[in-house]
Amino acid sequence: MNSNASVVRGVAWTTGTYAFSVIIRFGSNVILARLLSPELFGILLIINTVRQGIELSSDVGLAQNVVQNSVGNTPAFYNTVWVMHGMLRRVFLAAPVAD
């Protein structure tokens, strides 16, 4: 029964944090839409879309490995993952595009 409670608690945290982030994003978009002119707001949305696309396409799954690994909470492990993630992201983003 303990593992079921743990799963339910994990699902609740995941769902809650996702819902909170959606609410915060929506609120910030409403505020920015009121503060910025439509042209600037459109440019901001394009920039954020490109930035998110780059972040999502260069995610190699190392952060998820820290959560799943039994030694993921040791400084040597997560510092190594952080360095590897940075190096792999730089290699991926700096790779030349074929013509």
All heavy atoms as an XYZ file, in Angstrom:
754
protein
N       0.804     -1.191      0.000
C       0.000      0.000      0.000
C       0.851      1.260      0.000
O       0.417      2.275     -0.500
C      -0.903      0.014      1.239
C      -2.261     -0.592      1.041
S      -2.895     -0.367     -0.581
C      -4.565     -0.072     -0.233
N       2.017      1.182      0.568
C       2.885      2.340      0.642
C       3.291      2.817     -0.745
O       3.377      4.006     -0.980
C       4.110      2.028      1.495
C       4.880      3.286      1.842
O       4.393      4.386      1.653
N       6.064      3.103      2.349
N       3.535      1.886     -1.673
C       3.938      2.296     -3.011
C       2.780      2.965     -3.745
O       2.991      3.880     -4.535
C       4.465      1.105     -3.812
O       3.429      0.177     -4.050
N       1.537      2.530     -3.498
C       0.380      3.187     -4.122
C       0.247      4.622     -3.636
O      -0.050      5.522     -4.417
C      -0.901      2.410     -3.837
C      -0.977      1.125     -4.625
O      -0.297      0.967     -5.629
N      -1.801      0.206     -4.166
N       0.438      4.824     -2.347
C       0.365      6.176     -1.800
C       1.468      7.049     -2.389
O       1.250      8.229     -2.684
C       0.456      6.143     -0.285
N       2.631      6.463     -2.577
C       3.743      7.202     -3.168
C       3.442      7.592     -4.609
O       3.750      8.711     -5.034
C       5.006      6.346     -3.104
O       6.078      7.000     -3.722
N       2.843      6.689     -5.351
C       2.486      6.984     -6.743
C       1.433      8.080     -6.801
O       1.532      9.021     -7.598
C       2.003      5.701     -7.468
C       1.362      6.033     -8.799
C       3.139      4.726     -7.645
N       0.428      7.979     -5.950
C      -0.630      8.991     -5.929
C      -0.051     10.353     -5.556
O      -0.389     11.378     -6.157
C      -1.758      8.569     -4.961
C      -2.730      9.705     -4.716
C      -2.474      7.345     -5.491
N       0.837     10.372     -4.580
C       1.472     11.619     -4.172
C       2.316     12.199     -5.315
O       2.285     13.397     -5.584
C       2.323     11.399     -2.923
C       2.835     12.673     -2.327
C       3.559     12.514     -0.988
N       4.235     11.254     -0.757
C       3.803     10.301      0.077
N       2.685     10.467      0.737
N       4.486      9.198      0.238
N       3.040     11.349     -6.022
C       3.840     11.807     -7.155
C       2.985     12.360     -8.280
O       3.308     13.392     -8.869
N       1.882     11.687     -8.574
C       0.966     12.171     -9.612
C       0.365     13.508     -9.200
O       0.232     14.423    -10.027
C      -0.128     11.120     -9.901
C      -1.241     11.710    -10.746
C       0.467      9.904    -10.578
N       0.011     13.639     -7.942
C      -0.568     14.895     -7.460
C       0.431     16.042     -7.576
O       0.077     17.143     -8.026
C      -1.036     14.740     -6.012
N       1.668     15.789     -7.199
C       2.693     16.831     -7.317
C       2.935     17.205     -8.772
O       3.054     18.385     -9.111
C       4.008     16.370     -6.674
C       4.100     16.709     -5.223
C       3.958     15.853     -4.170
C       4.338     17.998     -4.656
N       4.085     16.526     -2.996
C       4.325     17.853     -3.260
C       4.550     19.248     -5.190
C       4.526     18.919     -2.392
C       4.751     20.311     -4.321
C       4.738     20.139     -2.953
N       3.040     16.210     -9.633
C       3.290     16.477    -11.049
C       2.143     17.259    -11.663
O       2.353     18.257    -12.366
C       3.502     15.157    -11.814
O       4.596     14.453    -11.222
C       3.791     15.409    -13.266
N       0.924     16.823    -11.403
C      -0.242     17.505    -11.944
C      -0.366     18.915    -11.376
O      -0.653     19.872    -12.106
C      -1.518     16.697    -11.638
O      -1.350     15.373    -12.136
C      -2.735     17.328    -12.263
N      -0.152     19.049    -10.092
C      -0.256     20.358     -9.454
C       0.771     21.352     -9.958
O       0.446     22.513    -10.234
N       2.014     20.922    -10.080
C       3.050     21.842    -10.565
C       2.821     22.212    -12.021
O       3.060     23.355    -12.416
C       4.455     21.247    -10.386
O       4.529     19.981    -11.031
C       4.819     21.115     -8.930
N       2.333     21.265    -12.826
C       2.041     21.580    -14.225
C       0.887     22.581    -14.314
O       0.966     23.566    -15.063
C       1.704     20.316    -15.012
C       1.384     20.608    -16.458
C       2.398     20.955    -17.342
C       0.083     20.568    -16.921
C       2.114     21.239    -18.662
C      -0.211     20.860    -18.242
C       0.807     21.188    -19.108
O       0.520     21.483    -20.407
N      -0.173     22.359    -13.544
C      -1.311     23.279    -13.552
C      -0.879     24.669    -13.075
O      -1.282     25.686    -13.657
C      -2.433     22.740    -12.670
N      -0.042     24.723    -12.051
C       0.452     26.006    -11.551
C       1.263     26.729    -12.614
O       1.114     27.941    -12.808
C       1.289     25.789    -10.285
C       1.790     27.052     -9.666
C       0.926     27.907     -9.014
C       3.129     27.385     -9.736
C       1.384     29.083     -8.442
C       3.598     28.549     -9.176
C       2.721     29.408     -8.526
N       2.123     26.009    -13.337
C       2.931     26.653    -14.377
C       2.063     27.153    -15.527
O       2.334     28.206    -16.095
C       4.019     25.709    -14.888
O       3.463     24.674    -15.666
N       1.007     26.417    -15.870
C       0.097     26.874    -16.928
C      -0.617     28.147    -16.493
O      -0.755     29.096    -17.280
C      -0.912     25.756    -17.292
C      -2.031     26.292    -18.152
C      -0.203     24.618    -17.994
N      -1.056     28.197    -15.252
C      -1.740     29.389    -14.743
C      -0.796     30.589    -14.736
O      -1.181     31.701    -15.136
C      -2.317     29.112    -13.338
C      -3.466     28.119    -13.440
C      -2.765     30.391    -12.655
C      -3.917     27.555    -12.114
N       0.430     30.384    -14.292
C       1.413     31.475    -14.271
C       1.711     31.954    -15.683
O       1.784     33.165    -15.942
C       2.714     31.030    -13.556
C       2.442     30.768    -12.077
C       3.839     32.041    -13.741
C       2.030     32.002    -11.302
N       1.907     31.028    -16.634
C       2.161     31.425    -18.028
C       0.986     32.202    -18.602
O       1.175     33.206    -19.298
C       2.448     30.210    -18.902
C       3.891     29.746    -18.813
C       4.144     28.647    -19.795
N       3.434     27.459    -19.308
C       3.132     26.414    -20.048
N       3.424     26.387    -21.316
N       2.504     25.389    -19.528
N      -0.231     31.738    -18.353
C      -1.407     32.433    -18.856
C      -1.499     33.845    -18.272
O      -1.733     34.814    -18.987
C      -2.678     31.640    -18.532
C      -3.937     32.321    -18.980
C      -4.255     32.374    -20.328
C      -4.773     32.913    -18.062
C      -5.409     33.011    -20.748
C      -5.927     33.558    -18.466
C      -6.247     33.612    -19.816
N      -1.286     33.950    -16.976
C      -1.329     35.263    -16.332
C      -0.266     36.205    -16.868
O      -0.536     37.386    -17.120
N       0.940     35.699    -17.059
C       1.999     36.567    -17.585
C       1.709     36.973    -19.025
O       2.016     38.101    -19.430
C       3.364     35.884    -17.474
O       3.423     34.752    -18.307
N       1.107     36.087    -19.819
C       0.739     36.458    -21.187
C      -0.345     37.533    -21.198
O      -0.299     38.440    -22.033
C       0.266     35.231    -21.971
C       1.415     34.452    -22.534
O       2.498     34.981    -22.734
N       1.196     33.181    -22.789
N      -1.303     37.435    -20.308
C      -2.357     38.453    -20.236
C      -1.754     39.805    -19.851
O      -2.071     40.841    -20.453
C      -3.460     38.026    -19.238
C      -4.407     39.173    -18.943
C      -4.212     36.830    -19.776
N      -0.865     39.798    -18.877
C      -0.233     41.044    -18.441
C       0.624     41.625    -19.557
O       0.573     42.829    -19.844
C       0.591     40.807    -17.156
C      -0.349     40.508    -15.993
C       1.473     42.006    -16.840
C       0.345     40.012    -14.746
N       1.427     40.785    -20.217
C       2.269     41.276    -21.310
C       1.438     41.788    -22.480
O       1.804     42.775    -23.125
C       3.213     40.168    -21.788
C       4.428     39.925    -20.920
C       5.215     38.727    -21.441
C       5.309     41.145    -20.887
N       0.321     41.136    -22.777
C      -0.537     41.596    -23.867
C      -1.090     42.987    -23.569
O      -1.301     43.784    -24.492
C      -1.672     40.607    -24.092
N      -1.335     43.270    -22.303
C      -1.841     44.597    -21.934
C      -0.732     45.655    -21.944
O      -0.972     46.799    -22.293
C      -2.458     44.559    -20.537
C      -3.703     43.760    -20.463
C      -4.742     44.383    -21.327
N      -6.052     44.240    -20.714
C      -7.107     44.807    -21.210
N      -7.012     45.543    -22.271
N      -8.264     44.631    -20.644
N       0.478     45.260    -21.554
C       1.573     46.226    -21.441
C       2.252     46.532    -22.772
O       2.723     47.647    -22.982
C       2.619     45.718    -20.447
C       2.188     45.631    -18.989
C       3.295     45.018    -18.152
C       1.819     47.008    -18.461
N       2.342     45.552    -23.657
C       3.075     45.722    -24.912
C       2.127     46.015    -26.064
O       0.956     45.638    -26.046
C       3.871     44.451    -25.234
C       4.940     44.036    -24.225
C       5.538     42.713    -24.628
C       6.009     45.098    -24.115
N       2.694     46.654    -27.075
C       1.914     46.846    -28.296
C       1.766     45.495    -28.993
O       2.554     44.570    -28.751
C       2.620     47.844    -29.214
O       3.828     47.288    -29.695
N       0.767     45.338    -29.856
C       0.576     44.044    -30.522
C       1.798     43.575    -31.313
O       2.097     42.376    -31.342
C      -0.615     44.299    -31.454
C      -1.367     45.411    -30.812
C      -0.319     46.264    -30.154
N       2.528     44.499    -31.937
C       3.716     44.121    -32.708
C       4.803     43.549    -31.800
O       5.408     42.515    -32.095
C       4.264     45.326    -33.488
C       3.341     45.840    -34.557
C       2.287     46.790    -34.006
O       2.439     47.293    -32.862
O       1.279     47.005    -34.712
N       5.055     44.237    -30.677
C       6.074     43.755    -29.743
C       5.656     42.438    -29.092
O       6.492     41.553    -28.873
C       6.351     44.801    -28.663
C       7.107     46.044    -29.117
C       7.215     47.035    -27.976
C       8.465     45.678    -29.648
N       4.385     42.304    -28.788
C       3.895     41.059    -28.193
C       4.064     39.898    -29.177
O       4.461     38.806    -28.798
C       2.434     41.209    -27.779
C       1.905     40.026    -27.026
C       2.378     39.722    -25.772
C       0.931     39.216    -27.584
C       1.893     38.632    -25.065
C       0.443     38.128    -26.895
C       0.918     37.833    -25.630
N       3.795     40.143    -30.460
C       3.980     39.116    -31.486
C       5.443     38.713    -31.629
O       5.763     37.532    -31.742
N       6.331     39.702    -31.602
C       7.769     39.408    -31.691
C       8.208     38.590    -30.482
O       8.967     37.630    -30.606
C       8.577     40.715    -31.813
C       8.332     41.353    -33.184
C      10.068     40.461    -31.609
C       8.915     42.744    -33.329
N       7.707     38.967    -29.317
C       8.034     38.230    -28.095
C       7.567     36.784    -28.183
O       8.287     35.857    -27.791
C       7.408     38.920    -26.885
C       7.676     38.290    -25.532
C       9.130     38.447    -25.153
C       6.786     38.894    -24.481
N       6.370     36.566    -28.698
C       5.866     35.200    -28.841
C       6.703     34.384    -29.821
O       6.967     33.200    -29.587
C       4.407     35.221    -29.285
C       3.409     35.661    -28.225
C       2.004     35.679    -28.807
C       3.460     34.763    -27.026
N       7.129     34.998    -30.911
C       7.979     34.292    -31.879
C       9.310     33.924    -31.248
O       9.791     32.786    -31.391
C       8.175     35.142    -33.144
C       6.857     35.245    -33.914
C       9.267     34.552    -34.028
C       6.878     36.253    -35.043
N       9.911     34.853    -30.523
C      11.197     34.586    -29.870
C      11.053     33.461    -28.848
O      11.882     32.548    -28.789
C      11.737     35.873    -29.204
C      12.179     36.856    -30.277
C      12.887     35.559    -28.248
C      12.509     38.234    -29.750
N      10.001     33.497    -28.042
C       9.796     32.444    -27.042
C       9.526     31.098    -27.692
O       9.967     30.060    -27.189
C       8.661     32.818    -26.093
C       9.106     33.773    -25.023
O      10.279     33.843    -24.684
N       8.178     34.531    -24.494
N       8.811     31.086    -28.807
C       8.549     29.832    -29.513
C       9.837     29.230    -30.055
O      10.082     28.019    -29.913
C       7.547     30.065    -30.658
O       6.345     30.608    -30.113
C       7.252     28.778    -31.385
N      10.676     30.046    -30.646
C      11.961     29.552    -31.165
C      12.844     29.058    -30.027
O      13.466     27.994    -30.117
C      12.664     30.653    -31.986
C      14.090     30.272    -32.332
C      11.872     30.960    -33.251
N      12.880     29.828    -28.928
C      13.703     29.422    -27.774
C      13.233     28.087    -27.202
O      14.031     27.196    -26.916
C      13.650     30.505    -26.693
C      14.539     30.223    -25.502
C      14.377     31.277    -24.421
N      13.026     31.375    -23.928
C      12.515     30.576    -22.982
N      13.240     29.613    -22.469
N      11.273     30.738    -22.572
N      11.932     27.928    -27.035
C      11.388     26.666    -26.523
C      11.687     25.517    -27.478
O      11.992     24.412    -27.051
C       9.872     26.784    -26.313
C       9.489     27.507    -25.059
C       9.774     26.691    -23.831
O      10.879     26.730    -23.302
N       8.796     25.966    -23.376
N      11.565     25.772    -28.777
C      11.875     24.735    -29.756
C      13.317     24.281    -29.669
O      13.616     23.082    -29.745
N      14.224     25.225    -29.502
C      15.649     24.883    -29.369
C      15.880     24.081    -28.091
O      16.594     23.075    -28.093
C      16.513     26.153    -29.394
C      16.523     26.750    -30.800
C      17.928     25.868    -28.926
C      17.159     28.116    -30.887
N      15.273     24.507    -26.996
C      15.441     23.782    -25.731
C      14.883     22.366    -25.828
O      15.511     21.412    -25.362
C      14.753     24.533    -24.598
C      15.499     25.748    -24.137
C      14.827     26.439    -22.969
O      13.935     25.833    -22.341
O      15.202     27.581    -22.687
N      13.712     22.215    -26.418
C      13.109     20.890    -26.508
C      13.853     19.979    -27.473
O      13.979     18.780    -27.236
C      11.640     21.011    -26.929
C      10.711     21.593    -25.869
C       9.319     21.816    -26.456
C      10.632     20.692    -24.662
N      14.350     20.530    -28.570
C      15.050     19.681    -29.536
C      16.449     19.301    -29.074
O      17.018     18.323    -29.559
C      15.125     20.380    -30.897
O      15.915     21.540    -30.806
N      17.005     20.056    -28.120
C      18.349     19.731    -27.651
C      18.337     19.011    -26.303
O      19.391     18.795    -25.710
C      19.197     21.000    -27.553
O      18.666     21.870    -26.594
N      17.171     18.624    -25.808
C      17.086     17.881    -24.553
C      17.477     16.435    -24.811
O      16.878     15.760    -25.651
C      15.675     17.949    -23.982
C      15.566     17.278    -22.635
O      16.614     17.101    -21.977
O      14.445     16.933    -22.241
N      18.497     15.965    -24.124
C      18.998     14.609    -24.363
C      18.607     13.646    -23.244
O      19.016     12.492    -23.253
C      20.531     14.605    -24.560
C      20.904     15.291    -25.858
C      21.242     15.252    -23.397
N      17.834     14.087    -22.261
C      17.313     13.203    -21.230
C      18.221     12.953    -20.040
O      17.961     12.048    -19.249
N      19.269     13.736    -19.895
C      20.174     13.509    -18.767
C      19.554     13.944    -17.442
O      19.797     13.328    -16.413
C      21.495     14.237    -19.001
C      22.345     13.664    -20.139
C      23.580     14.521    -20.348
C      22.722     12.235    -19.873
N      18.752     14.991    -17.456
C      18.119     15.440    -16.215
C      17.171     14.370    -15.678
O      17.085     14.151    -14.466
C      17.377     16.746    -16.448
N      16.467     13.690    -16.568
C      15.586     12.617    -16.136
C      16.388     11.453    -15.555
O      15.916     10.746    -14.668
C      14.729     12.127    -17.315
C      13.743     13.148    -17.812
C      14.342     14.136    -18.803
O      15.532     14.155    -19.052
N      13.503     14.976    -19.368
N      17.599     11.266    -16.042
C      18.459     10.206    -15.528
C      18.858     10.470    -14.084
O      18.989      9.536    -13.293
C      19.698     10.067    -16.414
C      20.501      8.836    -16.089
O      19.986      7.863    -15.560
N      21.776      8.889    -16.407
N      19.032     11.733    -13.726
C      19.382     12.075    -12.341
C      18.249     11.659    -11.408
O      18.480     11.119    -10.323
C      19.675     13.580    -12.206
C      19.822     13.984    -10.753
C      20.923     13.942    -12.977
N      17.018     11.876    -11.833
C      15.868     11.533    -10.996
C      15.736     10.023    -10.860
O      15.443      9.506     -9.777
C      14.575     12.139    -11.596
C      13.356     11.667    -10.840
C      14.662     13.650    -11.603
N      15.976      9.284    -11.918
C      15.769      7.833    -11.918
C      16.921      7.042    -11.298
O      16.719      5.933    -10.824
C      15.542      7.335    -13.351
C      14.257      7.831    -13.964
C      13.040      7.276    -13.270
O      13.011      6.136    -12.845
N      12.026      8.109    -13.122
N      18.120      7.588    -11.312
C      19.288      6.850    -10.855
C      19.356      6.825     -9.328
O      19.031      7.802     -8.661
C      20.558      7.486    -11.432
C      21.714      6.528    -11.434
O      22.050      5.953    -10.419
N      22.325      6.372    -12.593
N      19.807      5.697     -8.790
C      19.881      5.561     -7.331
C      20.956      6.448     -6.708
O      20.864      6.794     -5.532
C      20.138      4.101     -6.953
O      21.379      3.676     -7.485
N      21.983      6.823     -7.456
C      23.025      7.717     -6.935
C      22.845      9.134     -7.478
O      23.777      9.932     -7.477
C      24.439      7.182     -7.270
C      24.723      5.901     -6.543
C      24.631      7.031     -8.754
N      21.653      9.467     -7.936
C      21.394     10.767     -8.534
C      21.514     11.933     -7.587
O      21.668     13.066     -8.019
N      21.464     11.677     -6.285
C      21.550     12.781     -5.329
C      22.976     13.076     -4.869
O      23.168     13.939     -4.024
C      20.648     12.511     -4.120
C      21.054     11.262     -3.364
O      21.871     10.474     -3.848
N      20.483     11.072     -2.197
N      23.965     12.384     -5.398
C      25.351     12.670     -5.025
C      25.885     13.815     -5.884
O      25.613     13.877     -7.079
C      26.249     11.433     -5.198
O      26.227     11.042     -6.573
C      25.774     10.284     -4.328
N      26.644     14.733     -5.288
C      27.157     15.876     -6.049
C      28.009     15.471     -7.253
O      27.914     16.102     -8.303
C      27.988     16.647     -5.024
C      27.398     16.272     -3.715
C      26.953     14.845     -3.862
N      28.803     14.438     -7.118
C      29.644     14.031     -8.239
C      28.794     13.604     -9.433
O      29.105     13.924    -10.581
C      30.565     12.884     -7.814
N      27.695     12.905     -9.170
C      26.835     12.432    -10.246
C      26.116     13.583    -10.934
O      26.178     13.740    -12.143
C      25.820     11.418     -9.716
C      24.992     10.777    -10.783
C      25.509      9.737    -11.543
C      23.710     11.220    -11.041
C      24.752      9.144    -12.531
C      22.947     10.637    -12.030
C      23.471      9.597    -12.772
N      25.428     14.436    -10.159
C      24.659     15.471    -10.832
C      25.533     16.585    -11.385
O      25.162     17.233    -12.351
C      23.489     16.002     -9.997
C      23.794     16.643     -8.671
C      24.328     17.909     -8.593
C      23.471     15.991     -7.500
C      24.568     18.503     -7.384
C      23.701     16.584     -6.275
C      24.253     17.843     -6.219
O      24.485     18.427     -5.014
N      26.724     16.804    -10.836
C      27.644     17.763    -11.453
C      28.155     17.236    -12.793
O      28.289     17.985    -13.760
C      28.808     18.077    -10.518
C      28.394     18.944     -9.356
O      27.393     19.660     -9.426
N      29.149     18.877     -8.277
N      28.446     15.939    -12.853
C      28.867     15.333    -14.111
C      27.764     15.409    -15.155
O      28.005     15.742    -16.312
C      29.275     13.861    -13.884
O      30.306     13.815    -12.900
C      29.755     13.223    -15.166
N      26.542     15.131    -14.741
C      25.412     15.204    -15.670
C      25.232     16.639    -16.158
O      24.982     16.875    -17.344
C      24.127     14.673    -15.004
C      22.900     15.011    -15.823
C      24.229     13.179    -14.795
N      25.371     17.611    -15.274
C      25.222     19.010    -15.663
C      26.262     19.404    -16.714
O      25.933     20.040    -17.718
C      25.337     19.889    -14.420
C      25.115     21.342    -14.694
C      23.922     21.968    -14.892
C      26.122     22.341    -14.811
N      24.128     23.294    -15.120
C      25.462     23.566    -15.088
C      27.509     22.330    -14.717
C      26.149     24.758    -15.251
C      28.185     23.524    -14.886
C      27.509     24.714    -15.148
N      27.510     18.993    -16.515
C      28.574     19.309    -17.476
C      28.323     18.597    -18.801
O      28.427     19.201    -19.873
C      29.959     18.938    -16.893
C      31.035     19.019    -17.954
C      30.291     19.856    -15.726
N      27.963     17.310    -18.744
C      27.692     16.566    -19.977
C      26.511     17.170    -20.734
O      26.550     17.274    -21.961
C      27.408     15.099    -19.655
C      28.622     14.304    -19.258
S      28.221     12.619    -18.766
C      27.260     12.040    -20.127
N      25.481     17.554    -20.012
C      24.312     18.155    -20.652
C      24.696     19.448    -21.372
O      24.292     19.675    -22.512
C      23.234     18.421    -19.603
C      21.957     18.896    -20.187
N      21.619     20.216    -20.214
C      20.941     18.224    -20.780
C      20.444     20.346    -20.791
N      20.008     19.160    -21.140
N      25.479     20.284    -20.721
C      25.931     21.528    -21.345
C      26.780     21.282    -22.575
O      26.618     21.938    -23.610
N      27.697     20.309    -22.488
C      28.564     20.015    -23.632
C      27.771     19.434    -24.794
O      27.955     19.837    -25.951
C      29.688     19.065    -23.203
C      30.696     19.732    -22.294
S      31.975     18.677    -21.549
C      32.181     17.346    -22.639
N      26.873     18.485    -24.522
C      26.074     17.888    -25.587
C      25.137     18.910    -26.227
O      24.947     18.908    -27.452
C      25.278     16.703    -25.057
C      26.092     15.464    -24.717
C      25.221     14.436    -24.013
C      26.693     14.869    -25.976
N      24.573     19.782    -25.434
C      23.690     20.819    -25.988
C      24.472     21.761    -26.892
O      24.012     22.123    -27.968
C      23.020     21.588    -24.866
C      22.056     22.643    -25.383
C      21.253     23.245    -24.283
N      20.108     22.385    -24.049
C      19.125     22.663    -23.226
N      19.172     23.773    -22.528
N      18.112     21.846    -23.073
N      25.681     22.130    -26.484
C      26.493     23.015    -27.320
C      26.886     22.331    -28.623
O      26.875     22.952    -29.681
C      27.730     23.461    -26.552
C      27.426     24.532    -25.549
C      28.671     24.980    -24.798
N      28.318     25.921    -23.758
C      27.979     25.584    -22.523
N      27.950     24.333    -22.175
N      27.678     26.499    -21.639
N      27.248     21.060    -28.551
C      27.600     20.327    -29.770
C      26.392     20.226    -30.690
O      26.492     20.446    -31.904
C      28.153     18.919    -29.425
C      28.220     18.031    -30.646
C      29.515     19.046    -28.769
N      25.229     19.918    -30.121
C      24.020     19.768    -30.923
C      23.621     21.091    -31.569
O      23.278     21.135    -32.744
C      22.883     19.240    -30.046
C      21.573     19.112    -30.777
C      21.372     18.064    -31.655
C      20.570     20.034    -30.591
C      20.178     17.948    -32.338
C      19.372     19.919    -31.260
C      19.171     18.874    -32.142
N      23.669     22.168    -30.815
C      23.240     23.462    -31.355
C      24.257     24.080    -32.282
O      23.899     24.891    -33.137
C      22.919     24.423    -30.211
C      21.725     24.024    -29.350
C      21.548     25.004    -28.207
C      20.462     23.945    -30.182
N      25.527     23.707    -32.153
C      26.558     24.271    -33.019
C      26.808     23.416    -34.252
O      27.620     23.761    -35.094
C      27.861     24.423    -32.236
N      26.104     22.288    -34.385
C      26.307     21.412    -35.538
C      25.888     22.138    -36.816
O      24.847     22.786    -36.863
C      25.491     20.130    -35.383
N      26.716     22.039    -37.850
C      26.363     22.719    -39.110
C      25.141     22.081    -39.759
O      24.948     20.867    -39.688
C      27.613     22.540    -39.983
C      28.321     21.362    -39.390
C      27.969     21.336    -37.925
N      24.337     22.912    -40.361
C      23.138     22.432    -41.045
C      23.510     22.135    -42.494
O      24.167     22.924    -43.152
C      22.019     23.505    -40.982
C      20.807     23.052    -41.742
C      21.703     23.831    -39.550
N      23.104     20.959    -42.973
C      23.405     20.567    -44.354
C      22.617     21.441    -45.322
O      21.449     21.759    -45.081
C      23.079     19.113    -44.570
N      23.241     21.817    -46.399
C      22.557     22.648    -47.414
C      21.666     21.822    -48.283
O      21.843     20.805    -48.727
C      23.572     23.387    -48.274
C      24.278     24.464    -47.451
O      23.620     25.021    -46.559
O      25.459     24.733    -47.722
